[in-house]
Amino acid sequence: MKDNINSLDHLNDIEKVVKECEGLLRHVQESKERNNDTTDNLLKIEIGLDLVRQRLLTCAYSKLSVDTLQTVEQVSNKPGDPSTSYFGLDWETAFTNFNLLSENIKSFQSSLQRRRISLSILKSCLSLLSQLTD
């Protein structure tokens, strides 16, 4: 029971972090010029999404074997769209991924409340995070 409560504590503010990162990305999208604020916002997004990733893995750490955790991480390291480096960021895809990530985090929290871990939801979360940070 204690592990379950601790796991949920790790996810308490995670949705807020995702929404904050999404808001920062909207600000970057709407800004007319690229300057230090833009760079700072992109760095904050990267740090925030890394925090989300770490918290998800922390929740899974006590409930999964090391081998399973390693497999989940390897499978979920799905690279982002390679055309981004040529054509720029696909804003619609990025915002869709943020929405999907928020929904998946809610589902992951729900599974933890039932004292289970959904590997498919965890993999999906980690995959979306990987795509958003590439």
Disulfide bonds with the S-S distance in Angstrom:
none
